Amino acid sequence: MKLDNQKMKTIYFTDEAVKKQTERYEFLSEYYDKIFPGNKGEKRFFSAPGRTEICGNHTDHNHGKVMAAAVNLDVVSCAEKTDDNIASIKSFEYDKTDKVNVTDLNRYKEESGHSQALLRGVAAGFIKRGYKVGGFNAVTKTEVLSGSGLSSSAAFEVLIGTIFNYLYNDGAVSSVEIAQIAQYAENEYFEKPCGLMDQMACSVGGFVKIDFKNPAEPVISPIKFDFSKTGYKLCIVDTRADHADLTDEYAAIRTEMENAAHVFGKETLRDVDENMFFSNIAKVRDAVSDRAALRGIHFFNENHRVDNAEKALDEGDFKEFLRIILESGYSSYTYNQNVFSSKAPLNQPVSVALSISDHVLRGTGAWRVHGGGFAGTIQAFVPNEKLEEYISAIESVFGKGACYVLNIRPLGGTEVKAE
């Protein structure tokens, strides 16, 4: 199989990686033939990346600011357009084939929390915005593993949107709209009240700052900074702790921030005057809770940190950037309180990973909780000379392969053409 070499190099960086990934695409093509025999030979290939949250922890759902990046780990698909209205997806990692009739876009309670809901929700989002959908068969294989903290659900949603986009809309749907459709699917059909950061980072690609003050028209600012020249590696540590039952913990952060905003007659904290908030913390404590007040404090200060981190990178001050990342992590731990679940205080894998990072990297790197928190992952910026020591320390506790060393991918959801 011969794939678009320039695009493969853009996505996977090195010749060695391109060779390995080409074999992955070839495997997927053969797997497609097993799952969907009798195909017409019009197979097409698509890729959507995972994402890493650099700064801006739990701000997007209250219309705040984030700094995020697409990464080189992705979910890929071999897909073929069909003549019916049945969209079928079989993931290599799971036994079940998800099937949805795209003319039936009703919500079904039994699908909530399952990938079938995402497939139906993305189709509904396309129709709602006046775009076309139709049937297809697809198989997928992912390196954005569930629970890895790289947002496997958003990558999957963006992949579905990318398939609909290229098979039925000639690629005319923008990456921003695909992200918004993906969030709609997760909020309304999957029934998880997530913000827009994960989907936007996966769909848009690159290293970006995003301002969600108006979620319908987010302001996306590319950040032109080459991490490869800093002497540091970007790492994600997977603590391999199950966070499947933590949806209520994630939702509580958004709810408490919004309830704090309601004290001032606003829907989200972004609409609240910051000075007014800090002058009336006692009022928030009385009307909502102490934790809501603390999470509000985190929100406002985290927004400033995103701006300050962008400024530090623009000025080439990587040391100041690392200081801001550490400050962000401290705020998430103490104010936002999403490092461990209050329902299970004896289980603190993220706290342990942060402690190991502190022990190995103190004075030389930066580390913080990554993404939703409570279980899952942390992020670390590790000096090259300490990378081997850091990986060894992490894997001695969480097992081999628990530390991912990542590259920032410039492309979001895209088609990879076979020649």
N, C-alpha and C positions, 0 to 999 in steps of 0.2 A: 504494500500500500504506500502511495506517495501522497503526503499531505503538504499543505502550504508551509514550506520551510520557514519563510520569514515570520509568519504568524506563530508557528511553533516555537521559534527562537525567542520571540517577544514574550510568549507566555511562560516558557520553561527555562530560559536563560542560557544554558550551556549545551554544547553538542552532545555531551554524555546524557544529559537529562532529556533532550529531544529524542535521542535514540530509544531511551527507556520508555518515554511516553508514546512514541510511535508504536512500540510493541503493545502498549496498553490499548491504544485505539484499534489495533489489529485484533487483539483478543476480544474487544467489545463487538467488533463487526462479526466475528465468528459466533459469539454468544447470541447476538441478535438473530442469526440464522437458525439457531437451536430453539429460541423462544418463539420466533415468528417465522416458521418455515413457509416457503412459497411466496416470499417477498418479490417485489418487482425489480429489485436491483437499483433502486433510487435512494439508497441510504445516504444520510447526511449527518455530520458530526457537529456537536455543540459543547461548549465549555462554560462553566460559571465558577468563579473563585470563591474560596472562603474569605473571611475578613478578620482583621485584627483591630481592636479599639485602642488607639494610642493615648487619647485623653478625652475626657468628657463622659465620665461614668454616670449612667442613669440621668442624663439630661435631655435626651432627644424626645422622650414622651411628654415632657413639659415645655416643648418648643425651644429647647436650649441649643447650645453649640457643642460640636464634637470634632475630634480629629481622628480619622480612621484610614485604613489602607486595605486594599485587596492584596491577597497573598498568593504564592505560587502553588499552594495545595488547592485542588479543584474537584468538582464533580463533572464528569463528561458523559455524553449521551450519543448513541447511534440511533437515529430516528428516521422514520419514513412516513410520508403523507399517505393517508388512506381515503377511500371514497365514501366511507360512512361517517357518522358523527361520534364515533367512540374513540376517546383518547385513552390509550393503554400504556402504562409505564411499569416495567419490571426492573427493580434494582437488583444488581448482582448480590448485594449484601443481605437481601431479605427474600423470603419464600413467596410472599404474596405479590400478585400482579394487580396494580390499582387500575380500575377501569371507571370511566365517567362518560356518560352521554352528555355532550356539551350543549345539547338543546334543553337539558333539564338542569337548571341552575338554582334549584331550591336548596335550602340548607337542611341537612339531616343530622339530628342529634347524635345518632350512632356513629357518624363520621368525625365528630368533633375530637380533636387531639390526634387524628390519624392523617397520613399523607394523602389519602383520597380527598380529604377536605381541602387540602392545599391545591390539588389539581383542579377540583371543581371551582374553588374560589378564584384562582387565577383566570380560568375561562370566564367566569362571571365578571371579573374586573375588566377584561378586554371588551366584552359585550357592552358593559356599562359605559365605557368610554368611546363606543362607536367603532371599535375595531373588529376584525374577523377572527373566528376560531373555526376549527374543524377537527376531523379525526386524524389520529396518527398512532403508530406503534413506536415504542422507544424502549431501549434498555439503558441503564446507567451504571456507572462504576465510580465510586467516590474515594477521594483521599481526605475529604473534610468529614472525618468520622463524627458520629453523634457523640456529644459530650466533650469534644475536643476543644470547645470554646472558640472555634473559628466560624461559628454560625452555620451549621449544616442545614438547618431549616431554611434560612434565607438563601443560601446557595441553591438549594433544591427549587425553591420558589422562582428564583431568577432564571434558573435553567428552564423551567416550564415556560416562563414568559418569553425567553429567548427562542424556544422551539416554535411557539405560536407566532412570534414576531417574524421569523424568517420563512416558515412554511406557509403562512397565510397573509402576511402583511408586507412582504418584500423588505423587511428590516426597517420599516418606517416608524415604528414605535420607539420613542426615545428611551435612553437608559433610565432617566429620571422617572418617566411614566411607568416603566416596568417595575421599578422599585416601589412606587406608590401602589401599583396593582398587587404586588407581592405582599406588602403590609396589609392591604385590604383583605387579602385571602387569609392571612394569619389572624387578624383581628376578628373578622366576621364569620369565617367558616371554621378555622382551626380553633377559634375562641381563646386566643392568647393575646392579652392586651399589650403587645410590644410597641416600641417606638419605631422610627423609620431608619435609624442609623444602620442596622445590619444589612437591610435590603439595599440601601443606597450605596454603601461601600462595595457590596458584592456586584451591583449592577453597573455602577459608574467606573470602578476600577481606579488604579493609581493611589497616590497618597494625597488626601484631601482634607480640608476643613469644610464642615457643613453647618450652616446656620438654619435652624428649623423654625425661626420666628413665624414664618408663614409656611406651614408644611405643604401647602398646595404648590408653592413656588420656592423651594429651598435654595438658598444661595450657596453654591458649591465653588470653593476656591482651591485650585490645585496648589500643592506645596512642592516647590522645586528644591528638594534637598536630597542629596545622595548619601544614604546611610552607609553604603559600602566603603566610603572614604573616611569614616569616623574611627575605625579601629574597633568597632563594637558589632556584635551580632544581636539581632532581634530574636528572642526566644519566647515560646509559649510552653508552659508546663501544665501537663494534664495530670491532675491529682487522681483521676480515674474514680471519682466519687459520683454516685448516681444523683442527678438533680431532676429526675423525672417527676418527683412529687413536690416540687418547689414552686410551681406556678403561682400559688397563693402568696408566697413570699415576694416574688417579683412584682406581682400585681399590687401588693400592699405599698411598695415604694411609690408607684405612680399615684395610687389612690390617696396616700397621705400627703404627697406634694400638692395634689389638686385640692384636697380638703383644706390645706393651708392657704391656698390661693383663694378659696371660697370665702375665707374670713375677710378678704379685702374686696369681695364682690367680683372676682375674676375667675376664669376657668382654669388657667394654668399659671404657674409661677412666673413664666416669662412676661406675663401681662402685668405683674405686680411691680410697683416701684420698689427698688431694692432698699432705699433708705427708709421707706415706709415699713417694709418688712422688719428690718432690724430694730426700728423704733417700737415695734409692737409684738415682739417675741412673746411677751407675757400673754397677750391676747390669743396668739396661736396656741400656746400651751393650754390655756383654759378652754378654748373652743374645740381643739383637736387632741393634741397630745404632745408630750415632750419630744418623742421620737419624730413626729411630724415637723416640729420646730428645727430639730437638728438636721433633718433631711433637707429642709428648706435652706438652711445655712450652707449645707454642702452644695446645693444646686447653684446658688448665686456665686459662691467662690469658685466652683468648678468651671463655670462659664468664663470667668476671668482667666483661669488657668489655661483654657484652650487658646484664648487670645495671646496670652503671654508666651505660651509654648510656640505658637506660630511666629511671634516676633523674635524669639530666641533663635529659631532655625533660620529665619530670614537674615539675621545678623551673624550667622555662623557660630553662635555661642552654644555649643553642644553641652558644655558643663552646666549652663543655666537650664537648658532643656531637661537634663537629667534631674536637676534639683526640683523642677516643677512636676515631673513624673512621680518622684518620691512623695511630694506634697499631696498630689492627687490620691496616691495610694493610702496615705495617712488619713485623708479626709473620708475616703470610702470606708475605711476600717472603723473610724471613731464616730463620724457624723452620719454617713449614709447607712452604716451598719449592715453591709451585705457581704461580709466575709464568712460568717457562719450563721446557721439557722438557730433562732432562739428556741425552736421546737426540739432541737437535738444538740444542746450545748456541749455534750461530750464528744461529738464528732466535728472536728475542725481541720479537715485536710488542707484547705486553702491557707489557714493560719500557719500550719506546719510548713507549707511550701514557702510562704513569705519569710518565716523564721530562718529557714535554710538559706534563702537568698540573702538575707541580712548578714548571716554568719560568713558567707563566702564573699559577698560583693561589697560589704560596707566600705564606704569611702571611694569606691571605684565604679559602681554601676547604679542601676535603678530598678525598682520592682514595684508591682502593684497588682491588686486584684484585677481580673480581666473579665469584661462583659458583665453578665447578669449577677454573677457572684454566688455566694452561699455554698456552693460546691464547685466542681468544674476546674477552672484554670486560673493561672496568674501569668503576667507578662514580665519579662525581664530584659534589660539592655546589658549585655555581658561583654566586658573587654575581651578581645581575642585571646590574650595571654591567659585568661582565666576560664575560657570556654570549656576546656577538657575537665578541669577541676569542678566546674559548676555542674556539668552534665553528670559527672560521676556522683556528686553529692545528691543530686535530685533523684537519679535512678537507683541509688542505694536505698531510697525510701519508697519511691513510687513505681519502681520497676523499669525494665529496659524499654526504651522508646517513649518514655514519658515526656522527654524534652524535645520539642520541635524547633529546629533552626530555620528561620523563614527568610524569604525574599519578598519584596513588594512588587506586585504584578501591575503593569501599567494598563492592562485591559480588563474590563468587566465581562459581563455575559457576551459571548460572541460565537459566531459560526467558524468552524475550522474546515476549510474546503479540501476535499480530496481531489487530486488531479488525475 
